[in-house]
Amino acid sequence: MRTTAKVDYAVRAAIELARAYPTDGGRPQPLTRQAIAEAQDIPAKFLEHILADLKRSRLVASVRGAEGGYWLNRPPEQITMADIIRAAEGPLADVRGVRPDALDYPDDLAALQRAWIAVRANLRGVLEQVTIADLRDGRLRPEVDGLADPPEAWAPR
């Protein structure tokens, strides 16, 4: 999986919005695009497009004006990395822009299609478990965190 700058920035923007999300059940305080951009070192114009994608996916809401800004539309515990990635870039794993389950391979390539589906399932296994709250709080579930423990996980290949 190649993670684009857009996806990295989208996740970082969501983490910043999660930091401003109230823990007492109150109304979220809007953050300006500039405040998010500065806190996460994201180019403001690029962030504008990312926030529009997140808003279109209903993960983020906004209001204009002097007191305006952006906030998470749901609690950070209910938004996963997969949600953010899908909003910013589309499906987690595709092949030439086609979902692996929709590929039209000949019968002698059934194993290749299954391999692509397995790749997607493994991505989902991590990205659908990690919430924005987990990232905000600097903790991962043990089953996800443990995947980064073996030295070969860190080996550049």
Backbone as JSON, one array per atom type, in Angstrom:
{
  "sequence": "MRTTAKVDYAVRAAIELARAYPTDGGRPQPLTRQAIAEAQDIPAKFLEHILADLKRSRLVASVRGAEGGYWLNRPPEQITMADIIRAAEGPLADVRGVRPDALDYPDDLAALQRAWIAVRANLRGVLEQVTIADLRDGRLRPEVDGLADPPEAWAPR",
  "N": [[0.85, -1.18, 0.0], [0.6, 2.13, -0.88], [0.89, 5.07, 0.76], [-0.45, 8.14, 0.36], [0.45, 11.66, 0.47], [-1.85, 13.11, 0.82], [-3.57, 11.32, 2.21], [-2.07, 10.93, 4.58], [-2.04, 13.58, 5.56], [-4.81, 13.94, 5.88], [-5.46, 12.11, 7.92], [-3.89, 13.16, 9.96], [-5.08, 15.69, 10.22], [-7.59, 14.91, 11.14], [-6.85, 13.82, 13.6], [-6.02, 16.15, 14.89], [-8.47, 17.53, 15.0], [-9.77, 15.75, 16.68], [-8.44, 16.2, 19.04], [-9.59, 18.54, 19.87], [-12.1, 17.77, 20.41], [-14.86, 17.56, 22.59], [-14.81, 15.92, 25.76], [-16.79, 15.78, 27.53], [-19.27, 15.44, 26.46], [-20.25, 17.74, 25.41], [-20.76, 20.39, 22.99], [-18.74, 20.32, 20.09], [-15.82, 22.38, 19.71], [-15.21, 24.56, 17.09], [-12.4, 24.39, 14.89], [-10.2, 26.46, 13.13], [-9.25, 26.29, 9.68], [-6.69, 27.26, 9.3], [-5.59, 27.01, 11.88], [-5.52, 24.22, 12.18], [-3.84, 23.57, 10.04], [-1.44, 24.85, 10.8], [-0.88, 23.57, 13.26], [-0.4, 20.96, 12.45], [1.42, 21.17, 10.44], [0.62, 21.31, 7.7], [0.11, 22.16, 4.33], [-1.98, 24.91, 3.86], [-3.77, 25.38, 1.68], [-3.91, 22.87, 0.48], [-4.98, 21.46, 2.6], [-7.53, 22.57, 2.66], [-8.87, 21.29, 0.54], [-8.79, 18.66, 1.45], [-10.3, 18.82, 3.83], [-12.73, 19.43, 2.67], [-13.29, 17.01, 1.36], [-13.54, 15.34, 3.63], [-15.7, 16.53, 4.81], [-17.67, 16.14, 2.84], [-17.95, 13.43, 3.11], [-19.21, 13.32, 5.47], [-17.78, 13.12, 7.84], [-16.7, 15.27, 9.0], [-17.85, 18.44, 10.07], [-18.79, 21.86, 9.41], [-18.76, 25.44, 9.9], [-19.21, 28.72, 8.71], [-17.72, 31.99, 9.14], [-16.71, 34.41, 11.68], [-16.49, 33.02, 14.09], [-16.26, 30.55, 13.11], [-15.34, 27.32, 11.71], [-14.01, 23.97, 11.7], [-15.12, 20.71, 12.79], [-15.19, 17.42, 14.25], [-17.74, 15.26, 13.16], [-18.68, 13.09, 14.44], [-18.02, 11.25, 17.48], [-14.5, 10.8, 18.18], [-13.9, 8.18, 18.8], [-15.53, 6.74, 17.22], [-14.69, 6.96, 14.65], [-12.69, 5.61, 12.21], [-9.33, 4.91, 10.98], [-9.67, 3.79, 8.48], [-12.11, 4.94, 7.66], [-11.34, 7.62, 7.29], [-9.37, 7.36, 5.28], [-10.87, 6.28, 3.17], [-12.59, 8.44, 2.72], [-10.79, 10.39, 1.85], [-9.38, 9.23, -0.31], [-10.76, 7.11, -1.45], [-11.52, 3.61, -2.05], [-9.88, 1.23, 0.15], [-8.15, -0.7, -0.94], [-7.49, -1.28, -4.22], [-7.35, -2.53, -7.59], [-5.97, -1.28, -10.31], [-7.95, 0.66, -10.13], [-10.24, -0.82, -9.67], [-12.33, -2.65, -7.5], [-11.08, -5.46, -5.68], [-12.85, -7.7, -5.5], [-14.44, -7.32, -7.67], [-12.97, -7.77, -9.9], [-12.33, -9.03, -13.15], [-11.03, -11.67, -13.91], [-9.59, -14.35, -15.84], [-10.3, -17.88, -15.28], [-7.86, -19.19, -14.7], [-6.46, -17.35, -13.24], [-7.53, -17.1, -10.75], [-6.3, -17.41, -8.27], [-4.71, -15.13, -8.12], [-6.63, -13.11, -7.9], [-7.72, -13.83, -5.42], [-5.48, -13.35, -3.85], [-5.28, -10.53, -4.03], [-7.66, -9.88, -2.73], [-7.08, -10.88, -0.2], [-5.02, -9.13, 0.53], [-6.5, -6.75, 0.74], [-8.2, -7.51, 2.86], [-6.35, -7.76, 4.95], [-5.44, -5.12, 5.2], [-7.85, -3.92, 5.98], [-8.11, -5.25, 8.41], [-6.37, -3.91, 10.09], [-6.76, -1.08, 9.65], [-9.5, -0.67, 10.06], [-9.74, -1.1, 12.71], [-8.27, 0.75, 14.15], [-8.89, 3.7, 15.72], [-9.52, 7.24, 15.45], [-9.45, 8.34, 17.95], [-7.77, 6.52, 19.26], [-5.33, 7.13, 18.02], [-5.08, 9.84, 18.67], [-4.78, 9.57, 21.42], [-2.43, 8.22, 21.57], [-2.23, 5.44, 21.62], [-2.48, 2.0, 20.7], [-4.51, -0.81, 19.91], [-3.64, -3.93, 21.41], [-3.41, -6.13, 19.57], [-2.99, -4.87, 17.15], [-0.85, -3.15, 17.66], [1.1, -5.04, 18.27], [1.77, -6.01, 15.77], [3.72, -4.34, 14.84], [5.94, -4.99, 16.28], [7.91, -7.1, 15.58], [11.29, -7.14, 14.35], [11.51, -7.38, 11.55], [9.28, -6.07, 10.65], [10.01, -3.45, 10.58], [11.93, -3.38, 8.71], [13.29, -1.98, 5.8], [11.96, -2.61, 2.72]],
  "CA": [[0.0, 0.0, 0.0], [1.31, 3.4, -0.94], [0.11, 6.08, 1.46], [-0.19, 9.44, -0.23], [0.49, 12.81, 1.38], [-3.24, 13.47, 1.1], [-4.07, 10.43, 3.27], [-1.34, 11.26, 5.8], [-2.56, 14.86, 6.05], [-6.2, 13.77, 6.31], [-5.45, 11.45, 9.23], [-3.34, 14.13, 10.92], [-6.11, 16.72, 10.45], [-8.62, 14.29, 11.99], [-6.29, 13.74, 14.97], [-6.07, 17.5, 15.45], [-9.87, 17.77, 15.34], [-10.09, 14.9, 17.84], [-7.88, 16.85, 20.24], [-10.51, 19.6, 20.25], [-13.43, 17.2, 20.62], [-15.14, 17.55, 24.04], [-14.97, 14.62, 26.42], [-17.93, 15.87, 28.45], [-20.52, 15.35, 25.71], [-20.65, 19.06, 24.94], [-20.65, 20.72, 21.56], [-17.35, 20.49, 19.67], [-15.35, 23.72, 19.38], [-14.65, 24.58, 15.74], [-11.01, 24.79, 14.67], [-10.03, 27.04, 11.81], [-8.36, 25.58, 8.77], [-5.33, 27.74, 9.56], [-5.12, 26.42, 13.13], [-5.21, 22.81, 11.89], [-2.67, 23.57, 9.16], [-0.25, 25.21, 11.58], [-0.61, 22.55, 14.28], [0.05, 19.71, 11.83], [2.35, 21.5, 9.36], [-0.03, 20.91, 6.45], [-0.17, 23.33, 3.5], [-3.37, 25.32, 4.09], [-4.6, 25.21, 0.49], [-4.1, 21.42, 0.34], [-5.89, 21.08, 3.68], [-8.87, 22.99, 2.28], [-9.45, 20.21, -0.28], [-8.94, 17.49, 2.32], [-11.45, 19.06, 4.7], [-13.94, 19.32, 1.83], [-13.54, 15.57, 1.21], [-14.01, 14.81, 4.92], [-17.04, 17.09, 5.01], [-18.54, 15.44, 1.9], [-18.17, 12.09, 3.68], [-19.91, 13.55, 6.74], [-16.92, 12.87, 9.0], [-16.41, 16.59, 9.53], [-18.84, 19.48, 9.8], [-18.16, 23.18, 9.47], [-19.59, 26.64, 9.88], [-18.45, 29.89, 8.27], [-17.81, 33.19, 9.96], [-15.63, 34.73, 12.62], [-16.4, 31.95, 15.08], [-16.41, 29.32, 12.35], [-14.27, 26.35, 11.63], [-14.33, 22.56, 11.45], [-15.12, 19.81, 13.93], [-15.6, 16.05, 13.91], [-19.19, 15.1, 13.18], [-18.94, 11.97, 15.34], [-16.93, 11.11, 18.45], [-13.3, 10.21, 17.6], [-13.93, 6.73, 19.05], [-16.38, 6.14, 16.2], [-14.11, 7.22, 13.32], [-11.48, 4.8, 12.05], [-8.41, 5.3, 9.92], [-10.28, 3.37, 7.21], [-13.09, 5.96, 7.3], [-10.62, 8.8, 6.79], [-8.73, 7.01, 4.01], [-11.92, 6.17, 2.15], [-13.08, 9.79, 2.42], [-9.76, 11.16, 1.15], [-8.85, 8.62, -1.53], [-11.6, 6.04, -1.99], [-11.35, 2.27, -1.47], [-8.59, 0.93, 0.78], [-7.31, -1.46, -1.85], [-8.08, -1.6, -5.52], [-6.39, -2.93, -8.62], [-6.27, -0.47, -11.5], [-9.2, 1.37, -9.89], [-11.35, -1.77, -9.54], [-12.32, -3.42, -6.26], [-10.61, -6.83, -5.95], [-13.95, -8.64, -5.67], [-15.1, -7.05, -8.94], [-12.05, -8.03, -11.01], [-12.81, -10.03, -14.11], [-9.89, -12.46, -14.35], [-9.91, -15.71, -16.29], [-10.24, -18.89, -14.21], [-6.5, -19.57, -14.33], [-5.91, -16.3, -12.38], [-8.35, -17.01, -9.53], [-5.41, -17.24, -7.11], [-4.29, -13.73, -8.08], [-7.75, -12.34, -7.35], [-7.79, -14.14, -3.99], [-4.36, -12.65, -3.21], [-5.67, -9.13, -3.89], [-8.69, -9.82, -1.69], [-6.37, -11.09, 1.07], [-4.34, -7.87, 0.83], [-7.54, -5.83, 1.22], [-8.65, -7.98, 4.17], [-5.33, -7.42, 5.94], [-5.52, -3.67, 5.42], [-9.04, -3.68, 6.8], [-7.86, -5.77, 9.75], [-5.7, -2.88, 10.89], [-7.31, 0.26, 9.49], [-10.86, -0.58, 10.6], [-9.67, -1.23, 14.17], [-7.6, 1.91, 14.75], [-9.75, 4.89, 15.69], [-8.85, 8.54, 15.59], [-9.21, 8.5, 19.39], [-6.56, 5.75, 19.56], [-4.17, 7.9, 17.54], [-5.01, 11.05, 19.51], [-4.33, 9.19, 22.75], [-1.12, 7.58, 21.47], [-2.3, 4.01, 21.97], [-3.08, 1.09, 19.73], [-4.94, -2.08, 20.49], [-2.49, -4.85, 21.43], [-3.29, -6.95, 18.36], [-2.45, -4.02, 16.08], [0.47, -2.7, 18.11], [2.02, -6.17, 18.18], [2.22, -6.2, 14.38], [4.91, -3.5, 14.63], [7.01, -5.44, 17.17], [9.04, -7.84, 15.0], [12.25, -6.3, 13.62], [11.26, -7.39, 10.1], [8.22, -5.09, 10.34], [10.67, -2.18, 10.4], [12.94, -3.53, 7.66], [12.91, -1.34, 4.53], [11.99, -3.49, 1.54]],
  "C": [[0.89, 1.24, 0.0], [0.41, 4.45, -0.29], [0.5, 7.45, 0.93], [-0.1, 10.52, 0.85], [-0.93, 13.21, 1.76], [-3.81, 12.63, 2.23], [-3.39, 10.76, 4.6], [-1.87, 12.57, 6.4], [-3.99, 14.73, 6.55], [-6.28, 13.13, 7.69], [-4.94, 12.42, 10.29], [-4.34, 15.24, 11.23], [-7.21, 16.16, 11.37], [-8.12, 14.15, 13.43], [-6.36, 15.11, 15.63], [-7.5, 17.87, 15.84], [-10.3, 16.95, 16.55], [-9.56, 15.5, 19.13], [-8.79, 17.95, 20.75], [-11.91, 19.08, 20.57], [-13.7, 17.1, 22.13], [-15.32, 16.13, 24.59], [-16.18, 14.61, 27.35], [-19.28, 15.79, 27.74], [-21.02, 16.68, 25.19], [-20.46, 19.21, 23.45], [-19.17, 20.9, 21.21], [-17.03, 21.95, 19.35], [-14.75, 23.69, 17.98], [-13.18, 25.02, 15.76], [-10.92, 25.38, 13.27], [-9.1, 26.17, 10.98], [-6.92, 25.98, 9.05], [-4.77, 27.13, 10.84], [-4.72, 24.95, 12.93], [-3.93, 22.72, 11.07], [-1.4, 23.85, 9.93], [0.12, 24.13, 12.59], [0.0, 21.29, 13.67], [1.02, 19.93, 10.66], [1.86, 20.97, 8.01], [-0.23, 22.17, 5.61], [-1.67, 23.67, 3.53], [-4.27, 25.09, 2.88], [-4.91, 23.73, 0.24], [-5.11, 20.94, 1.39], [-7.33, 21.46, 3.35], [-9.58, 21.9, 1.48], [-9.7, 18.96, 0.55], [-10.16, 17.66, 3.22], [-12.75, 19.0, 3.92], [-14.29, 17.86, 1.6], [-14.11, 14.97, 2.49], [-15.42, 15.31, 5.21], [-18.05, 16.38, 4.11], [-18.88, 14.04, 2.41], [-18.86, 12.14, 5.04], [-19.09, 13.15, 7.97], [-16.63, 14.16, 9.73], [-17.57, 17.51, 9.18], [-18.14, 20.83, 9.91], [-19.23, 24.27, 9.51], [-18.67, 27.8, 9.48], [-18.57, 31.02, 9.28], [-16.66, 33.32, 10.92], [-15.42, 33.64, 13.67], [-16.45, 30.57, 14.41], [-15.19, 28.42, 12.39], [-14.83, 24.96, 11.39], [-14.32, 21.78, 12.76], [-15.52, 18.42, 13.44], [-17.1, 15.93, 14.09], [-19.63, 13.95, 14.07], [-17.8, 11.92, 16.36], [-15.72, 10.42, 17.81], [-13.22, 8.7, 17.8], [-14.73, 5.99, 17.98], [-15.87, 6.37, 14.77], [-12.8, 6.45, 13.23], [-10.56, 5.4, 10.98], [-9.0, 4.95, 8.56], [-11.31, 4.4, 6.75], [-12.42, 7.17, 6.67], [-10.01, 8.52, 5.43], [-9.76, 6.92, 2.9], [-12.45, 7.54, 1.75], [-12.08, 10.57, 1.57], [-9.4, 10.57, -0.21], [-9.75, 7.55, -2.15], [-11.28, 4.71, -1.35], [-9.95, 2.05, -0.9], [-7.64, 0.22, -0.16], [-8.08, -1.72, -3.14], [-6.96, -1.99, -6.48], [-6.8, -2.2, -9.9], [-7.61, 0.26, -11.36], [-10.43, 0.49, -9.74], [-11.22, -2.49, -8.2], [-11.88, -4.85, -6.54], [-11.72, -7.84, -6.18], [-14.66, -8.45, -7.0], [-14.18, -7.28, -10.15], [-12.6, -9.14, -11.89], [-11.6, -10.76, -14.7], [-10.36, -13.78, -14.92], [-9.71, -16.7, -15.14], [-8.83, -19.23, -13.77], [-5.79, -18.49, -13.5], [-6.74, -16.1, -11.1], [-7.48, -16.8, -8.3], [-4.93, -15.8, -6.99], [-5.41, -12.86, -7.48], [-7.87, -12.59, -5.85], [-6.66, -13.44, -3.23], [-4.69, -11.17, -3.0], [-6.73, -8.96, -2.8], [-8.06, -10.0, -0.31], [-5.63, -9.82, 1.49], [-5.35, -6.87, 1.4], [-8.01, -6.22, 2.63], [-7.64, -7.64, 5.26], [-5.29, -5.93, 6.22], [-6.71, -3.33, 6.3], [-8.81, -4.12, 8.25], [-7.16, -4.79, 10.66], [-6.49, -1.58, 10.84], [-8.73, 0.41, 10.01], [-10.88, -0.77, 12.12], [-9.11, 0.01, 14.85], [-8.5, 3.13, 14.59], [-8.9, 6.15, 15.79], [-8.58, 8.82, 17.07], [-7.96, 7.72, 19.81], [-5.31, 6.54, 19.2], [-3.98, 9.17, 18.36], [-4.39, 10.72, 20.86], [-2.99, 8.46, 22.76], [-1.12, 6.12, 21.88], [-2.95, 3.23, 20.85], [-3.54, -0.15, 20.46], [-3.78, -3.06, 20.41], [-2.31, -5.67, 20.16], [-2.75, -6.16, 17.17], [-1.03, -3.59, 16.44], [1.5, -3.81, 17.97], [2.52, -6.44, 16.77], [3.48, -5.4, 14.07], [6.1, -3.94, 15.48], [8.17, -6.16, 16.48], [9.99, -6.92, 14.23], [11.99, -6.27, 12.11], [10.14, -6.44, 9.69], [8.84, -3.73, 10.04], [11.7, -2.21, 9.27], [12.48, -2.86, 6.37], [13.06, -2.32, 3.36], [11.01, -3.01, 0.52]]
}
